[in-house]
Amino acid sequence: MIPDISYLEENARRVRAFILTHGHEDHIGALPYVLPRVKAPIYGTKLTIGLLERKLEEHRLLNKVSLNVVEPGQQRVKLGPFQVEWVRVNHSIPDGCGIAVHTPRGIIYHSGDFKIDPNPIDGRLTDLGRLGQLGKEGVLAMFCDATNAERSGYTPSERVVGEALGKVFAESRGRLLIATFASNIHRLQQIITAAEQHGRRVAVAGRSMCNNIVVAEELGYLNIGKDTLVELAEVHSLPDEKIVLITTGSQGEPMAALTLIANGDHRQIRIKPGDTVVISATPIPGNEKVVGRNIDNLFRLGANVIYGSQVHVSGHASQEELKLMLNLVQPQYAIPFHGEYRHLTAFRELAAEVGMAKDRVVFPGLGERIQFTNKGISRGGKVPAGPVLIDGLGIGDVGNIVLRDRQNLAENGFLVAVVVMEKQSGSFISGPDIVTRGFVYVRESEDILEEARKRAAAEMEVIERREITEWSLIKTHLKNVLGDYFYQETGRRPIILPIIIEV
């Protein structure tokens, strides 16, 4: 799923650049699909550009775009009437930044995804000093991460997870399997460091995990000992207490490594009693059911499963950090993003607590224009917006009707009714022959299908008497009579495909 960029396509000559805050999939993943349609240079920090390079290479676009690495706090990029600077922040991936856009109307600050970690793994602190300077210079509007606006206090440091994982390593006697986000480089570093301290070798399962580790190590964001990593095929030749497996699938993705392992479908890894599985992530809203199913399956296979807040911390700011951000930046207007409506509402309440008028916190609708003028802010007019679905090589060719058909196929199956018609006379020679898939089990439903044939045959006689020869009308008659009968008998409405063969 990518955003609808038709407005950008219509105004492609006005697009100066793509400005990246960090390297998470929901912030760079659409670019390989967007760049062929809207060409513009791309700017981001070293790791962000490194991760994007791998994606563009897979799509054969690497040599067709301009990639530019920026250093937070040390440079500005001039883009038409704007000047853009990157302000370092902490997040669950290194090299995360907020972005200050200096415009003729004032500074627009976009927070990116952030939290304020007082003791980050890489030692790179959120640049609170620069944020305070921006506030003194005068920030017209701040677009702010509101993901954790309902969560009180401060988001714990990533180091808390490292301490918890250290205890898991010390107490585990068998194999260790740890599932986490492939992009959480700091988490991966802590796992690798703990493995080296406890004499374990590290194997990796999952394509995105392998890719990110390669990129992060090449760019110097991961420090891995010479003999630490082993191939997945070597796991079985090592003692159980000497191996840790890092996998994708912390969100229950159907084809991810952990899901395949939990279902017993992985080609190389099988759970056995004595294994410890750590899910170092919390379910993204909507994923709770599939994550829970994986946990249940792992327990059934004999694993000890550790999950929940004890082995994970968020990468987003909680309430006290959001208040600090508001006090530092002191925007005239605030536009919360990256949250459901309840999170935006909670953010507005926080802003009120630090003295910001509630009417200065704006919730724009999807595609709604916001204009900043000398007189303040105005809202009005919309541009095309919403999701565009990618299916195979097709972009935007799957819409609501196709999705509805797929859902119906999944729930009710389909049925093909074949009839043979004589070309000259228009009379039916044979049929209907009925073939079903995913609707009913044929051997147990012969009576229903035979009755359906009889009713369709009777309808064909009516069609002949009325001398109906238009194929679309014939198909509609057959669909109606079969659809009504099957719903009456089964309570289901399969997709019915009448096929007319003319001889």
N, C-alpha and C positions, 0 to 999 in steps of 0.2 A: 504494500500500500504506500503510495507516494502522494504528495499534495497536488491539487489541480493547479497547474502553472500556466493556464491559458492566458491569464493577465500578463504574466512575464513574457510570454511568447509575443503577445501583441505589442509589448513595449520593450522588445529585446535590445534595441539601440540605446535605451536609457539605463540598462542594467550595467553598473560599473564593475561589480565584483560579487563573488560569494565569500562571505566572512564567516569563519568557523570558530565556535567557542571551544569545542573539544571533540574527541574522536569516538563518541558513542554512536551506535548504529542509528538511533533515532535522530541524530544530528548530521550524519554524513551519508547515510545509507541510500538516500534517494539520488545523490549526485550522478552516479553512472547513468541514470535514466533521464535526468534533467539536462545534463551538459550537451548531449547531441542536439537539443532543441533550443537551448539558450546558452550561447557561448560567452564566457566571461572569465577573467583570471580568478584564482582561488587563493585565499590567504588563511594561514593558520599556524599554530605552533608546530615544533618539529615532530612530536609523536603523532599529532593529529594528521599532518600531511603524510607521514610515513604509513599510517594505517590506510589512508585514502589511496595512496599510490598502489597498494596491493589490490584494492578493489578495482581501480581504474585499469590496472594491468589485466585483470581477469576479463574485463569488458573491452579490451583492446582500445582503450582511450588514452593511455598514459602519455603518448607522444602527441596528442591532439589538444592538450589543455596546458595552461600556464599555472604551475604550482609555485607558491611563494611562501617561504618559511619566515615567520616573524618572531622576534624576541620580546616577551612581555616586559613593559616598563622601560624599554630602551629605544623605541622607535614609533613613529607615526607613519601611516600610509595615506598619501593624498589621493582621493578618488573624486574627481570633479570638484564640486563645491564643498566636499566633506573631507575631514581628516579623521582617521580611525586609529585608535590605540587599544592595545590589549592589556588588561589588568589581571595579574595572576590571582587565582582563587583555588581553593581546595575542592576536590570532588572525588568520586570513586574511580577516577582514571587520572594519571598524571597529565600535566600540561593543560589543565582546564583554565579558562579565562573568562572574565567579563569583558565587555567591549564598550568603549566610550566613543561615540560618534559625535564629533564636533561639527555642528551645522551652523549656518547663518542665523538660525533662530535660537540657538543654545545647544547644550550638551544633551544627547540622548544616551542613557546608560542602560545596557542590556547585561543583566547579572550572569547570564549563562546558568548552567546547573552548578550549584555551589553549596558548600558548608564552610565553617570557619574552624579548622582543625589546629589547635594550639601546638601539636606535636606531630606533624605529618611525617610519613615514612621517608620521603626524600628530602625533608628539611626545608622545603619551599613553602613558606607561609603565605597566606592570603595577604595581599598588599593593602593592608588597612590604611597605611599612610597615604597612598595615592587616592584611595577612595575618599578619605577626608579632604584631600586637596580638591578633588572634583566637586565635592559638596560646597567648598568655599568659592570655587570658580562659578558655581551656579548650574545645577542640573535641571533642565526643563522637565524631563520625564525619565522615569526608571521602569524598565520592564523587568520584573522580579520573579524568580523561581518561588512558587508557592506550594510545592509538593508536600512539605511537612508543616504547613501553617496551623494544623490542628494539634501538633505534637508539642507539649510543653518542654521548657528547659533547653538544653543544648544537645546537639547530636554528638555522641561519643566519638573519640578519635579512632582512626583505623587501627592504631596500636592495641586497642582493647581486644580486637579480634586476634591479633598476633599472640597475645598472652593466652587467650582461650585455646587457640590451636596448639600452642606449646604444651599445654596440659594434656590435650588429646594425644599428641605424639608420645608424651611420657608414659601415658597409661595404656596405650594400645599395644597388644602383643602380636596381633595378626596383621593382615594387609590393611592399608588405609586407602580409602577412595574418597576424594574431596571434590565436590561439585561446586563451582562458582561461576560468576560471569567471566567470560573470556577476556573482556576489556578491563577487568579490575587488576591492573598490573601490580599495584601495591599489595593486593591480597596474594597474588601469585608469588611475589617476591618473599612474602612472609612464609608461605608454604614451603618454598624451595629452601629458604634459610633454615627453617625448622627441620626439614628433611636432612640437610647436610649436618646439622648439629646432632641428630639422632641416628646417623649412619644409615639413612635410607636413600635408595636411588629413586629417581622420579621418572615416571612414564606419563605420556599425555594422550588423551583420547578426545577426539572432536576436532573437526577441520578448522573452525574459527579459533579454537584454543591454540592449535599448532601454529597457525598463521600469526597470531598476535604475539606469541612467545618469540618467534623468529624475528619479527619486526622490532619488538621492544629490546631484545638482546642486541641486535645489530646497531640500534640507535643509542645504546647505553642506558636504557631505563630498567633493565634487568641484569643482575649480576648472578651468573650461574657457574658453579665450579666445573672444571674440565670433565670430570667423570660422573657428574650428577645425573645427567639425562640418559635414559636408555630407551630403546625402541619398545613399542608395545608388545612385540612378539617375544621379547626377552623376559617378560614379567614371570612367566612360568618356570624359568630356569633359576630364579632367585628365591631365597628363603622368604616366607611371608612377612617376617618382621623386618625385612630389608627393602621393602617396596612401598611407595606411595603413588597412587594414580590420581592425576588431576583430570577432571572430565568436564565437559559441557553438560547442559541439561538441568540446571538448577531450577528452571521454570517449567519443567515437565514437557518441553518441546517434543513432539511425537517422534522425530527421527534423531534426537540428540543422544549422545553416548549413554548418559545415565538412564534414560528411559528404556533404551534397548537392553541395558544391563538388568534393570529392574524387571523387565518382561521376559528375561532369559533369551533374548534374541541377538545379543551381541556376539559377533563371530569369534572374538578372542578372549573376552572376559566373562567369567561366570562367578556369581556370588557363592560363597561357601561359608559354613559356620565359622565364626571367629573373625570374619571381616568387620571392619568398622567403616561406616559410610557417613561422611559429614556433608550436609547440605548447607554451604556457607552463603546463604541468601535467604531472603524472605519472599514469599510469593507476591508478584505484582498483582494488584487487584484484577480478579477475573481468572487467575491461574490457580487459585487455591485448590480446586477440585482435582486437577491433574497432578499437581505436586503432592497432594495427599495420597492419591492412588499410588504414585511411585514409592512413597514412604511405606505404605502398607505392603506393597509387593516386596520391598527390600527386607522388611521384617519377616515376611513369610518365608523368604529364602534363607533366613538364619542370620542376617546381618544385625549388628548393633547400629542403629541410626541416630545420629545427633543432628538436630536442626533447630531453627528458631533464633531468637535474639542473642542467645549465648555465643553463637559463632558468626554473627553478622552485625554490621552497623550500616546505617543509611549513608548515602553520599549527598544528602540534601539538608539544608539548614532547618533547624527547629525554631520555635517561637523567639527565644532570646537572641539568636543569631539574626533573625529577620529584623527584629527591633534595632539591633546594632547597625545593620546595613542601612536601614531607613534613617537612623540618626547621623550616620557618617555622610551619606550621599545627599540627604535633605532635598529630595526632588520636589518640584512644584506639583507634579502629577505622578501617580504610580499606576502601572498596568500589570497586575499579577498574571502569570502564565504557568504552564506546566502543572496543572491541577484540575480536578473536577470543580464544579461550581461551588461545592461546600468548602473547598480549600480556598477559592478566591474570596468567598465571604469571610472566612476566618482571617485571611490576610487583611481585609479591610478593617476588621475589628482591631487587629494588632496595630495597624497604621493609626487608628484613632487613639490608641493608648499612648502613642508617642507624639500626639498633638497634631496629626494630619486630619484635615476635614474629610469626612466620608465622601463628599461629592468630588474630591480630588483623586479618588481611587476609581479607576475606570475599568469596566468589564466590557470590552468590545465583543460583538457577535462575530461569528465566523465570516470572514470576508468583509467585515465592516470597515469603512475608511475612518481613520482618525487624522485630523489635520491640526497642526500646531501653527498658530498665527501670532501676530503682535498682540492680538486681543485675548489670547488664551487658546483653549482647545475647542474644536468643533467636531461633531460627529455627523455623518450622513453619507448616504450612497454606499453601494456595495460593489465588490468585484467578485468574479467567479471564484469559488473556494469549495473545498471539500476533498474527500479521498478519491484517488484514481487507483484502480486495482491493476496489479501486474500479474499476468497468468502466462507462464512459459515465456515466449518471446513477445506476447501481445501486451501493449500498454493501453489501458483504458477501453479495451474492446469487451470487457466483461462488466455488464451493468446489472441493475436490479432484477431484470427479467431472467437473465442467465443464472444469477445466484438463486433466484426463487426456484427455477427448474432443477438446479443441482440439489437444493434442499429437499425438494419433492422427490427426486430420484433416490436420495439417501433414506428418506423416511418411508416411501411407498413403492419404490421400484418402478418398472415400466413394462408395457405390454405392446406388442406389435401385432396388428391384424392385417393379413395379406389377402387381397381378393384379386381375381383375374377377370378382366373385362375384354369382350370382343370389340375390336376397333370399329368395324363397320356398323354393327347393329347397336352397340352400346349396352348389350345385355351381359350379365355376369355369367361366366363359364364355371368358375369354381370359387370356393372359399366361403366364409373367411377361415384361414388358418391362423391360429393364435399362438404366439410365442411370448413367454414372460421371463423376466429376470428380476429377482429381488422383490417380487410381489407375493406370490404364493408358491408353496412346494407342489409341483405339478402332480406327483404321484398321489398326494393326499387331497388334491383339489380337482380331480377329474370331473366330478359332477358339476361343480361351479363353472368350469371352463366349457363343458359340453353345453350347459344351458346358455352360456354367453354366446357360443357359436350359433345356437338355434335362434336366439333373439337377434343377433346380427344378420343371420340369413333372412329372417322375416322382414327386417328393415330393408334389406337389399331388394326384396320383392316389391316393397312399397316404392322404393326409388325407381325401379323399372317401370311400374305402372304409371308413375307420375312423369316418366320420361325425363328424369333429372340426369343430365350428362356432365354438368360442371363439376370437375374433380373436387374443388374446394367445398362445394355443398355436400357431395357424397361423403367426404371425410368428416365433415361436421356431423352429419347424421349418424355415422358409425361411432364417432367419439361420444356423442350424447347418449346413445342407447347403451353402449358398453359402460360408460362412466356411471350412469345412473344405476345400472344393475350391480356393478361391483361395489359401489358405495352402500347399496341396500344390503348386500350379502356380507361385506367385510368391514364396512365403516372406513374404508380407505379409498383414496383417489390416486391410482397410479397414473403416470404419464402414458397416454395412449397414442400410438403412432400408426394410423391407417396407411397402408401402402397399396396402391393400385397398379397392377401390371397389365399393360394393354398388349394384346396379341392380334 
